[in-house]
């Protein structure tokens, strides 16, 4: 099950990267879930970014879990294309099993800190089914860490 979800995420990310190759590529929603990244300030270890995940749909959506929250993958814009798709935060062991549910009309805010300069964006695998069988990738806006 995990292997098939991972392959689906990778395939969807590859398909999206062809269409969203520019540095100013617009955000892409999946299953009515959108992601917005906003730099909110500087802390001792770098620039603080708030990731806002919002479900504007009429049904719950499901996101792979990283510990107690959603799994966020980070891409970097390098030499004309988005690369990566890795975590910038270690996932602790999940206490609740299964994916994170984002109820219709609700949202989740997550803070991340970036210490390296560059252009970044977030990817999140979103599904309409709790078993993640229909996962597609939602992509945030790009943002610059000076």
C-alpha positions as YAML, in Angstrom:
chain: A
units: angstrom
residues:
- id: 1
  name: UNK
  ca: [0.00, 0.00, 0.00]
- id: 2
  name: UNK
  ca: [2.69, 2.51, 1.04]
- id: 3
  name: UNK
  ca: [4.78, 1.61, -2.02]
- id: 4
  name: UNK
  ca: [1.87, 2.22, -4.41]
- id: 5
  name: UNK
  ca: [1.07, 5.58, -2.77]
- id: 6
  name: UNK
  ca: [4.74, 6.58, -2.99]
- id: 7
  name: UNK
  ca: [4.89, 5.65, -6.68]
- id: 8
  name: UNK
  ca: [1.67, 7.59, -7.31]
- id: 9
  name: UNK
  ca: [3.13, 10.65, -5.58]
- id: 10
  name: UNK
  ca: [6.34, 10.45, -7.59]
- id: 11
  name: UNK
  ca: [4.47, 10.00, -10.88]
- id: 12
  name: UNK
  ca: [2.16, 12.92, -10.14]
- id: 13
  name: UNK
  ca: [5.09, 15.11, -9.09]
- id: 14
  name: UNK
  ca: [6.90, 14.28, -12.32]
- id: 15
  name: UNK
  ca: [3.83, 15.12, -14.40]
- id: 16
  name: UNK
  ca: [3.37, 18.39, -12.52]
- id: 17
  name: UNK
  ca: [7.01, 19.40, -12.88]
- id: 18
  name: UNK
  ca: [6.69, 19.49, -16.68]
- id: 19
  name: UNK
  ca: [3.78, 21.93, -16.49]
- id: 20
  name: UNK
  ca: [5.12, 24.00, -13.59]
- id: 21
  name: UNK
  ca: [8.70, 24.52, -14.59]
- id: 22
  name: UNK
  ca: [9.03, 28.28, -14.31]
- id: 23
  name: UNK
  ca: [10.21, 30.16, -11.24]
- id: 24
  name: UNK
  ca: [6.85, 31.96, -11.00]
- id: 25
  name: UNK
  ca: [4.67, 28.90, -11.61]
- id: 26
  name: UNK
  ca: [1.24, 29.40, -10.05]
- id: 27
  name: UNK
  ca: [0.05, 27.27, -7.13]
- id: 28
  name: UNK
  ca: [-1.91, 24.15, -8.07]
- id: 29
  name: UNK
  ca: [-4.79, 22.81, -5.97]
- id: 30
  name: UNK
  ca: [-5.66, 19.13, -5.66]
- id: 31
  name: UNK
  ca: [-9.05, 17.77, -4.50]
- id: 32
  name: UNK
  ca: [-10.01, 21.39, -3.64]
- id: 33
  name: UNK
  ca: [-6.99, 21.70, -1.32]
- id: 34
  name: UNK
  ca: [-4.63, 24.62, -1.89]
- id: 35
  name: UNK
  ca: [-1.28, 25.45, -0.31]
- id: 36
  name: UNK
  ca: [0.06, 28.94, 0.31]
- id: 37
  name: UNK
  ca: [3.54, 29.67, 1.66]
- id: 38
  name: UNK
  ca: [4.22, 33.01, 3.35]
- id: 39
  name: UNK
  ca: [7.46, 34.26, 4.85]
- id: 40
  name: UNK
  ca: [6.49, 35.75, 8.20]
- id: 41
  name: UNK
  ca: [9.81, 36.78, 9.71]
- id: 42
  name: UNK
  ca: [13.29, 35.85, 10.75]
- id: 43
  name: UNK
  ca: [14.26, 33.70, 13.72]
- id: 44
  name: UNK
  ca: [17.74, 32.83, 15.03]
- id: 45
  name: UNK
  ca: [18.02, 29.80, 12.72]
- id: 46
  name: UNK
  ca: [16.66, 31.37, 9.51]
- id: 47
  name: UNK
  ca: [13.52, 32.66, 7.84]
- id: 48
  name: UNK
  ca: [10.18, 31.49, 9.21]
- id: 49
  name: UNK
  ca: [7.58, 30.36, 6.66]
- id: 50
  name: UNK
  ca: [3.93, 29.58, 7.38]
- id: 51
  name: UNK
  ca: [2.37, 26.94, 5.14]
- id: 52
  name: UNK
  ca: [-1.41, 27.33, 4.92]
- id: 53
  name: UNK
  ca: [-3.26, 24.23, 3.68]
- id: 54
  name: UNK
  ca: [-6.92, 24.99, 2.97]
- id: 55
  name: UNK
  ca: [-9.75, 22.71, 1.87]
- id: 56
  name: UNK
  ca: [-12.30, 24.83, 0.01]
- id: 57
  name: UNK
  ca: [-14.28, 21.81, -1.14]
- id: 58
  name: UNK
  ca: [-17.47, 20.25, 0.19]
- id: 59
  name: UNK
  ca: [-15.81, 16.92, 1.12]
- id: 60
  name: UNK
  ca: [-12.96, 15.93, 3.41]
- id: 61
  name: UNK
  ca: [-9.50, 15.53, 1.85]
- id: 62
  name: UNK
  ca: [-6.66, 13.33, 3.07]
- id: 63
  name: UNK
  ca: [-2.91, 13.96, 3.21]
- id: 64
  name: UNK
  ca: [-0.10, 11.52, 3.98]
- id: 65
  name: UNK
  ca: [1.02, 11.86, 7.57]
- id: 66
  name: UNK
  ca: [4.39, 12.98, 8.97]
- id: 67
  name: UNK
  ca: [4.13, 12.55, 12.73]
- id: 68
  name: UNK
  ca: [1.01, 14.37, 13.87]
- id: 69
  name: UNK
  ca: [0.80, 16.60, 10.78]
- id: 70
  name: UNK
  ca: [0.82, 16.47, 6.98]
- id: 71
  name: UNK
  ca: [3.85, 15.36, 4.98]
- id: 72
  name: UNK
  ca: [5.28, 18.47, 3.28]
- id: 73
  name: UNK
  ca: [7.80, 18.03, 0.49]
- id: 74
  name: UNK
  ca: [10.11, 20.90, -0.44]
- id: 75
  name: UNK
  ca: [11.39, 21.67, -3.92]
- id: 76
  name: UNK
  ca: [14.15, 24.12, -4.88]
- id: 77
  name: UNK
  ca: [14.35, 26.09, -8.12]
- id: 78
  name: UNK
  ca: [17.82, 25.44, -9.58]
- id: 79
  name: UNK
  ca: [19.17, 26.04, -13.09]
- id: 80
  name: UNK
  ca: [15.74, 26.67, -14.60]
- id: 81
  name: UNK
  ca: [13.70, 23.86, -13.04]
- id: 82
  name: UNK
  ca: [12.17, 22.69, -9.80]
- id: 83
  name: UNK
  ca: [14.14, 19.84, -8.24]
- id: 84
  name: UNK
  ca: [13.88, 17.72, -5.15]
- id: 85
  name: UNK
  ca: [10.72, 16.92, -3.35]
- id: 86
  name: UNK
  ca: [12.20, 16.12, 0.04]
- id: 87
  name: UNK
  ca: [11.27, 16.77, 3.63]
- id: 88
  name: UNK
  ca: [13.00, 19.63, 5.42]
- id: 89
  name: UNK
  ca: [11.75, 18.32, 8.74]
- id: 90
  name: UNK
  ca: [12.24, 14.93, 10.35]
- id: 91
  name: UNK
  ca: [9.02, 12.91, 10.73]
- id: 92
  name: UNK
  ca: [8.53, 11.59, 14.23]
- id: 93
  name: UNK
  ca: [6.69, 8.29, 14.64]
- id: 94
  name: UNK
  ca: [3.00, 8.82, 13.92]
- id: 95
  name: UNK
  ca: [0.82, 8.55, 16.98]
- id: 96
  name: UNK
  ca: [-2.51, 8.39, 15.14]
- id: 97
  name: UNK
  ca: [-2.57, 5.94, 12.25]
- id: 98
  name: UNK
  ca: [-3.63, 6.80, 8.71]
- id: 99
  name: UNK
  ca: [-3.58, 10.07, 6.80]
- id: 100
  name: UNK
  ca: [-4.30, 13.57, 8.10]
- id: 101
  name: UNK
  ca: [-7.91, 14.53, 7.41]
- id: 102
  name: UNK
  ca: [-8.64, 18.09, 6.30]
- id: 103
  name: UNK
  ca: [-12.36, 18.59, 6.77]
- id: 104
  name: UNK
  ca: [-14.40, 20.50, 4.19]
- id: 105
  name: UNK
  ca: [-13.96, 24.23, 4.74]
- id: 106
  name: UNK
  ca: [-11.10, 23.84, 7.23]
- id: 107
  name: UNK
  ca: [-7.40, 24.58, 7.11]
- id: 108
  name: UNK
  ca: [-4.08, 23.70, 8.73]
- id: 109
  name: UNK
  ca: [-1.15, 26.07, 9.35]
- id: 110
  name: UNK
  ca: [2.38, 24.70, 9.70]
- id: 111
  name: UNK
  ca: [5.58, 26.62, 10.44]
- id: 112
  name: UNK
  ca: [8.92, 25.77, 8.81]
- id: 113
  name: UNK
  ca: [12.31, 27.48, 8.99]
- id: 114
  name: UNK
  ca: [14.68, 27.85, 6.02]
- id: 115
  name: UNK
  ca: [18.31, 28.77, 6.58]
- id: 116
  name: UNK
  ca: [19.71, 28.42, 3.04]
- id: 117
  name: UNK
  ca: [19.12, 31.10, 0.42]
- id: 118
  name: UNK
  ca: [17.12, 30.07, -2.62]
- id: 119
  name: UNK
  ca: [13.69, 29.79, -4.24]
- id: 120
  name: UNK
  ca: [11.42, 27.13, -2.74]
- id: 121
  name: UNK
  ca: [7.91, 25.70, -2.93]
- id: 122
  name: UNK
  ca: [5.97, 22.94, -1.18]
- id: 123
  name: UNK
  ca: [4.26, 19.85, -2.58]
- id: 124
  name: UNK
  ca: [1.62, 17.87, -0.73]
- id: 125
  name: UNK
  ca: [-0.03, 14.66, -1.88]
- id: 126
  name: UNK
  ca: [-3.80, 15.10, -1.46]
- id: 127
  name: UNK
  ca: [-6.48, 12.43, -1.85]
- id: 128
  name: UNK
  ca: [-10.25, 12.42, -1.82]
- id: 129
  name: UNK
  ca: [-10.25, 8.84, -0.49]
- id: 130
  name: UNK
  ca: [-9.01, 7.95, 2.97]
- id: 131
  name: UNK
  ca: [-6.92, 5.07, 1.55]
- id: 132
  name: UNK
  ca: [-5.00, 7.65, -0.59]
- id: 133
  name: UNK
  ca: [-5.80, 5.67, -3.75]
- id: 134
  name: UNK
  ca: [-6.55, 8.83, -5.76]
- id: 135
  name: UNK
  ca: [-3.68, 11.01, -4.59]
- id: 136
  name: UNK
  ca: [-2.67, 14.03, -6.67]
- id: 137
  name: UNK
  ca: [-0.13, 16.75, -5.92]
- id: 138
  name: UNK
  ca: [-1.02, 20.21, -4.64]
- id: 139
  name: UNK
  ca: [1.79, 22.75, -5.14]
- id: 140
  name: UNK
  ca: [2.33, 26.02, -3.29]
- id: 141
  name: UNK
  ca: [3.47, 29.33, -4.64]
- id: 142
  name: UNK
  ca: [7.21, 29.79, -4.94]
- id: 143
  name: UNK
  ca: [8.98, 31.96, -2.36]
- id: 144
  name: UNK
  ca: [12.48, 33.38, -2.01]
- id: 145
  name: UNK
  ca: [14.73, 33.08, 1.01]
- id: 146
  name: UNK
  ca: [17.22, 35.95, 0.63]
...
